[in-house]
Amino acid sequence: MTDLRITEIFYSLQGETRTAGLATVFVRLTGCPLRCGYCDTEYAFHGGEKWSQQRILDEVASYKPRFVTVTGGEPLAQKNCWPLLKALCDQGYEVSLETSGAISTEGVDERVVKVVDLKTPGSQEVGRNDYQNMQRLNPHDQVKFVICNREDYEWARFKVDEYQLLSKVDEVLFSPSFGEIDATELANWIVEDNLAVRFQLQLHKLLWEDAAGH
């Protein structure tokens, strides 16, 4: 069986990453082993509904998308996420996976763009990072840091250097934790340090005051 527990499938603008602003189908899987302090999708921790892989594919196809994002919760907490990612790629979509990086990404289809959210100290889950995932990155992948304070910023800078991320992946993303740090302050730090990362805001929160991560 290839059933997965699904919280929601919806069509919206991508709010983050390299494809921010582009219309995307989101497949939000239920469940997450982490409890980050700034989580904006707690409603996806429990509940959901079991869908067959074919039902998911049919629902995604109904939107006629180019981009599909599999997200959570933590999508890799469900073992049937791997075959779903492959099936979506086989349909010709440009597929991205939003993952916490706490679960091994080994075996994820090479065509998938992995967006690995490396947990900072301010997340309260820094101890859950699987740093072996930094060795599994492909050039088209992206690594994201949610910055809660100056300590997080300095920690993230260290990790960028430690794993040579700027030469390893397509994008390194620094995001201000919503409501915890002034976005302009983070932007100024990046400019002052001439840091070659992409600063990003959560577009969906600016457009729709939407607390949920898109």
C-alpha positions as CSV (number, residue, x, y, z in Angstrom):
1,M,0.0,0.0,0.0
2,T,1.2,3.5,-0.8
3,D,-1.4,5.4,1.3
4,L,-0.3,8.7,3.0
5,R,-1.9,10.7,5.7
6,I,-2.8,14.1,4.2
7,T,-3.7,17.3,6.0
8,E,-4.5,19.3,2.8
9,I,-3.8,19.8,-0.8
10,F,-4.1,23.3,-2.2
11,Y,-3.1,25.7,-4.9
12,S,-1.4,29.0,-4.0
13,L,1.7,31.1,-4.6
14,Q,4.9,29.7,-3.3
15,G,5.8,31.9,-0.3
16,E,9.5,31.0,0.0
17,T,12.5,29.5,-1.7
18,R,13.8,30.1,-5.2
19,T,10.3,29.7,-6.7
20,A,8.7,32.3,-4.4
21,G,5.8,34.0,-6.2
22,L,5.1,31.1,-8.6
23,A,1.8,29.3,-8.6
24,T,2.3,25.9,-6.9
25,V,0.3,22.9,-5.7
26,F,1.1,22.1,-2.1
27,V,0.7,18.6,-0.7
28,R,0.8,18.9,3.1
29,L,1.5,15.6,4.8
30,T,0.4,15.0,8.4
31,G,2.7,14.5,11.3
32,C,6.0,15.8,12.6
33,P,8.5,14.5,15.2
34,L,9.8,18.1,15.9
35,R,8.3,20.9,17.9
36,C,10.0,24.1,16.8
37,G,9.2,27.1,18.8
38,Y,8.2,29.2,15.8
39,C,6.1,26.5,14.0
40,D,3.2,27.9,12.0
41,T,1.7,24.6,10.9
42,E,0.9,22.9,14.3
43,Y,-2.5,21.9,12.8
44,A,-0.6,19.4,10.6
45,F,0.8,17.5,13.6
46,H,-2.2,15.2,14.0
47,G,-5.4,14.2,12.2
48,G,-5.4,14.3,8.5
49,E,-7.0,11.8,6.1
50,K,-5.5,8.7,4.4
51,W,-5.2,9.2,0.7
52,S,-4.0,6.7,-1.9
53,Q,-1.1,7.8,-4.0
54,Q,-3.3,7.7,-7.1
55,R,-5.9,10.0,-5.4
56,I,-3.1,12.4,-4.6
57,L,-1.8,12.4,-8.1
58,D,-5.3,12.9,-9.5
59,E,-5.9,15.9,-7.2
60,V,-2.6,17.5,-8.1
61,A,-3.2,17.0,-11.8
62,S,-6.6,18.7,-11.5
63,Y,-4.8,22.1,-11.0
64,K,-2.5,21.6,-14.1
65,P,0.5,22.9,-12.2
66,R,4.1,23.2,-13.2
67,F,5.4,23.3,-9.6
68,V,4.5,20.9,-6.8
69,T,5.8,21.2,-3.2
70,V,5.5,18.3,-0.7
71,T,5.6,19.7,2.8
72,G,4.3,19.1,6.3
73,G,4.6,18.7,9.2
74,E,7.6,16.7,8.3
75,P,6.8,14.8,5.1
76,L,9.7,12.3,5.4
77,A,8.1,11.0,8.7
78,Q,5.9,8.9,6.4
79,K,7.8,6.2,4.5
80,N,5.4,6.4,1.6
81,C,6.7,10.0,0.9
82,W,9.6,8.5,-1.1
83,P,7.4,6.8,-3.7
84,L,5.1,9.8,-3.9
85,L,8.0,12.1,-4.7
86,K,9.1,9.7,-7.5
87,A,5.6,9.5,-8.9
88,L,5.2,13.3,-9.0
89,C,8.5,13.6,-10.8
90,D,7.4,10.9,-13.3
91,Q,4.4,13.1,-14.1
92,G,6.8,15.8,-15.3
93,Y,6.3,18.3,-12.5
94,E,9.1,20.4,-10.9
95,V,8.9,18.9,-7.5
96,S,10.3,20.3,-4.3
97,L,10.5,18.8,-0.8
98,E,10.3,20.9,2.3
99,T,12.0,19.0,5.1
100,S,13.4,19.8,8.5
101,G,16.6,17.8,7.9
102,A,16.0,15.8,11.0
103,I,15.3,12.6,8.9
104,S,17.7,11.2,6.4
105,T,17.1,12.3,2.8
106,E,18.9,9.2,1.5
107,G,16.9,7.7,-1.4
108,V,14.9,10.8,-2.3
109,D,14.6,11.0,-6.0
110,E,17.5,12.9,-7.5
111,R,15.1,15.0,-9.6
112,V,13.5,16.5,-6.4
113,V,14.7,19.9,-5.2
114,K,15.3,19.3,-1.5
115,V,14.7,22.4,0.7
116,V,16.4,21.5,3.9
117,D,15.5,23.7,6.9
118,L,18.6,23.3,9.1
119,K,17.4,24.0,12.7
120,T,19.0,26.9,14.5
121,P,19.4,27.1,18.3
122,G,16.5,29.4,18.5
123,S,14.2,26.8,17.0
124,Q,14.6,24.7,20.2
125,E,15.3,21.7,18.0
126,V,18.9,22.2,16.9
127,G,19.8,18.8,18.4
128,R,17.6,17.0,15.9
129,N,19.6,18.0,12.8
130,D,20.9,15.1,10.8
131,Y,24.1,16.7,9.5
132,Q,24.7,13.7,7.2
133,N,22.0,15.4,5.0
134,M,24.6,18.1,4.2
135,Q,26.6,15.4,2.4
136,R,23.5,14.3,0.4
137,L,22.8,17.7,-1.1
138,N,22.7,18.2,-4.9
139,P,23.6,21.4,-6.6
140,H,19.9,22.2,-7.3
141,D,19.0,21.8,-3.6
142,Q,18.5,24.6,-1.1
143,V,19.3,25.1,2.6
144,K,17.2,27.3,4.7
145,F,17.9,28.9,8.1
146,V,15.2,30.5,10.2
147,I,16.9,33.2,12.2
148,C,15.4,34.1,15.6
149,N,18.2,36.3,17.0
150,R,21.9,37.3,16.5
151,E,23.1,34.0,18.0
152,D,21.1,32.1,15.3
153,Y,22.6,34.4,12.6
154,E,26.2,33.7,13.8
155,W,25.5,30.0,14.1
156,A,24.1,29.9,10.6
157,R,27.1,31.7,9.2
158,F,29.3,29.1,10.8
159,K,27.3,26.2,9.3
160,V,27.4,27.8,5.9
161,D,31.2,27.9,6.1
162,E,31.5,24.5,7.8
163,Y,29.6,22.7,5.1
164,Q,30.7,25.0,2.2
165,L,27.1,25.5,1.3
166,L,27.6,28.5,-0.9
167,S,29.5,26.3,-3.4
168,K,27.5,23.2,-2.8
169,V,23.8,24.2,-3.4
170,D,21.8,26.5,-5.6
171,E,20.5,28.7,-2.8
172,V,21.2,29.4,0.9
173,L,18.2,31.1,2.4
174,F,18.1,33.2,5.6
175,S,14.6,33.9,6.9
176,P,13.6,36.1,9.9
177,S,11.5,34.2,12.4
178,F,8.1,35.8,12.1
179,G,7.4,38.0,15.1
180,E,10.7,37.2,16.8
181,I,13.2,39.4,15.0
182,D,13.0,42.5,12.9
183,A,13.3,41.6,9.3
184,T,15.2,44.8,8.5
185,E,17.7,44.0,11.2
186,L,18.5,40.6,9.6
187,A,18.7,42.2,6.2
188,N,21.2,44.8,7.5
189,W,23.4,42.1,9.0
190,I,23.6,40.2,5.7
191,V,24.5,43.4,3.9
192,E,27.1,44.5,6.5
193,D,28.8,41.1,6.3
194,N,28.5,40.9,2.5
195,L,27.1,37.5,3.0
196,A,26.2,35.7,-0.3
197,V,22.9,34.3,0.9
198,R,19.4,35.0,-0.2
199,F,17.3,37.0,2.3
200,Q,13.6,36.0,2.1
201,L,10.3,36.9,3.7
202,Q,7.3,34.7,3.8
203,L,5.3,36.1,0.9
204,H,2.0,34.4,2.0
205,K,2.1,36.3,5.3
206,L,2.6,39.6,3.6
207,L,-0.2,39.0,1.0
208,W,-2.8,37.2,3.1
209,E,-1.6,37.5,6.7
210,D,-1.6,33.8,6.5
211,A,0.0,32.1,9.5
212,A,0.3,28.8,7.8
213,G,3.5,28.0,5.9
214,H,3.0,27.9,2.1
